[in-house]
């Protein structure tokens, strides 16, 4: 059982060494992941803007429907 898994992980390591990574292999630390962190930040900002846009329209339509059909009295 240990021999096949050891063989599998050694093959995975060989294949990962063949992969092309989006950073210079000589870079160390967080500079290595600058492109990744920048892309992640862009995605988070875009999602916040989109969720704000959707929430704003949801609020407007809820107010409009409450005005048109009368909001239930609590």
Secondary structure, DSSP 8 states (H G I E B T S, - for coil): -HHHHHHHHHHHHHHHHHS--SS-TT--GGGGGHHHHHHHHHHHHHHHHHHHHHHHHHHHHHHHHHHHHT----
